[in-house]
Amino acid sequence: MAQRQPVVDSRLVVGGIYIMVFLRDTPENFHWALYHHLTESSGTKYHIKGIGVAWIADHGTTSGVMRSMYLIGVMRIGYCAPQDYLKVDTVVRSVPTDQAPPGYNSLTCRTWALHVVRLLGSGSNDYVRCNDIGALEQKVTKWGAENYDSAYVNEQPRPIENSKVCQLD
């Protein structure tokens, strides 16, 4: 008999697409990533990280998203049914890690993540319904700063919030 995998965190919505923010050196400067929660016990984390002067993709399945080191919290911004995860995965993996996204002067984890969010809500994609990416960025930045101190001392559980800028159903 197969053993049931533990629930990651019952506050996460299966199919939910989340922005993740992580501690860095100051309360206004975070590492940004995305997460698609695919089952009660796992999902896919998408982010890029700097290696010297270059950026590399570091995407993969995780069952420990809420135990990620330096996690400030996650904010739900959209939804894609788990059986359609390849559609989200294809969009994310199509974004280059060697050039600034359109509309930005440089490539960073923040500009990369926000560009992916924009793509997940454009064209035939309807996974993130957010008409104002700038307002979303401001809200996430403010929310991250508000939760910085509790993350710094590793208070648990880490916050999970629904975006008030993106339309969620």
C-alpha positions in Angstrom: 0.0 0.0 0.0 1.4 3.4 -1.0 2.0 5.8 1.8 0.2 9.1 1.5 2.5 12.1 1.1 2.1 14.8 3.8 0.2 18.0 3.0 2.6 20.9 2.3 0.3 23.4 3.9 -3.5 23.2 3.9 -3.6 27.0 3.3 -2.2 26.6 -0.2 -4.8 26.2 -3.1 -4.1 23.2 -5.4 -3.6 24.8 -8.8 -2.7 28.2 -7.2 0.1 30.3 -8.7 2.0 32.2 -6.2 4.7 34.9 -6.0 7.3 34.0 -3.4 9.6 36.5 -1.7 12.8 35.6 0.3 15.0 37.5 2.7 18.0 39.4 1.4 20.1 42.1 3.1 17.4 44.7 3.7 13.6 44.8 4.1 13.1 46.5 0.7 15.2 44.0 -1.2 13.9 40.5 -1.8 14.6 37.5 -3.9 11.5 36.8 -6.1 10.3 33.5 -7.4 7.1 31.8 -8.6 5.4 28.7 -7.4 2.6 26.5 -8.9 1.0 24.3 -6.3 0.1 21.1 -8.1 -0.9 18.6 -5.4 -1.5 18.7 -1.7 2.1 17.5 -1.3 4.1 19.3 -4.0 4.4 21.9 -6.7 7.0 23.5 -9.0 9.2 26.4 -7.9 10.4 28.7 -10.7 13.2 31.2 -10.2 16.4 32.5 -11.6 19.5 33.1 -9.6 22.7 35.1 -10.1 25.9 33.2 -10.7 28.7 35.8 -10.9 27.4 38.3 -13.6 25.1 35.7 -15.3 21.6 34.4 -14.3 20.5 30.8 -14.5 17.1 29.1 -14.3 16.6 27.0 -11.2 13.2 25.4 -11.7 12.0 22.2 -10.0 9.5 20.2 -8.1 9.4 20.8 -4.3 7.5 19.4 -1.4 9.0 21.8 1.0 8.0 25.2 -0.4 6.8 26.5 3.0 10.1 25.4 4.6 12.3 27.1 2.0 15.3 28.8 3.6 14.8 32.6 4.0 11.2 32.5 2.8 9.2 35.6 3.8 6.0 34.3 2.4 3.9 33.5 -0.6 1.1 35.5 -2.3 -1.5 33.8 -4.5 -1.9 35.6 -7.8 -3.6 33.1 -10.1 -4.7 29.7 -10.9 -4.0 26.9 -13.4 -5.6 23.5 -13.1 -2.9 20.9 -12.2 -3.6 18.8 -15.3 -2.7 21.9 -17.4 0.6 22.5 -15.6 2.6 22.1 -18.8 1.0 25.3 -20.2 2.4 27.3 -17.3 5.7 25.5 -17.4 6.1 26.2 -21.1 5.4 29.9 -20.6 7.9 30.1 -17.7 10.6 28.3 -19.5 10.2 30.4 -22.6 11.5 33.5 -20.8 15.2 34.1 -21.4 17.7 34.4 -18.6 20.3 36.3 -20.6 18.5 39.6 -21.4 16.4 42.2 -19.7 12.6 41.5 -20.1 10.7 44.0 -22.2 9.9 47.2 -20.3 12.8 46.7 -17.9 16.4 48.1 -18.0 18.0 45.0 -16.4 17.4 41.3 -15.7 16.9 40.5 -12.1 14.9 37.8 -10.3 12.2 40.5 -9.7 12.0 41.7 -13.3 12.1 38.1 -14.6 9.3 37.0 -12.2 7.1 40.1 -13.0 7.6 39.5 -16.8 6.5 35.8 -16.3 3.4 37.0 -14.4 2.6 39.4 -17.3 2.9 36.5 -19.8 0.7 34.2 -17.7 -2.1 36.7 -18.1 -1.6 37.7 -21.7 -2.8 36.4 -25.1 -4.5 33.0 -24.7 -3.1 32.6 -21.2 -5.6 33.4 -18.5 -3.8 32.1 -15.5 -3.0 35.4 -13.8 -5.6 38.2 -14.1 -3.8 41.3 -13.0 -4.4 44.5 -14.9 -1.7 46.4 -13.1 1.7 44.6 -12.7 3.2 47.8 -11.2 0.5 47.8 -8.4 1.2 44.1 -7.8 4.9 44.8 -7.5 4.2 47.6 -5.0 1.8 45.4 -3.0 4.2 42.5 -2.8 7.1 44.8 -1.9 5.1 46.4 0.9 3.8 43.0 2.2 7.3 41.5 2.1 8.7 44.5 4.1 5.8 44.1 6.6 6.8 40.4 7.1 10.5 40.8 6.9 11.2 40.8 10.7 9.1 37.7 11.4 10.9 35.9 8.6 14.3 37.1 10.0 13.6 35.4 13.3 12.0 32.4 11.5 8.5 32.7 13.0 6.3 29.9 11.8 4.1 29.4 9.9 5.1 31.8 7.1 2.3 33.9 5.7 0.2 32.9 2.8 -1.9 35.7 1.4 -4.3 36.2 -1.5 -3.5 39.1 -3.8 -6.0 42.0 -3.6 -4.5 43.3 -6.9 -5.1 40.2 -9.1 -8.6 38.8 -9.7 -8.9 35.4 -8.0 -11.9 33.1 -8.3 
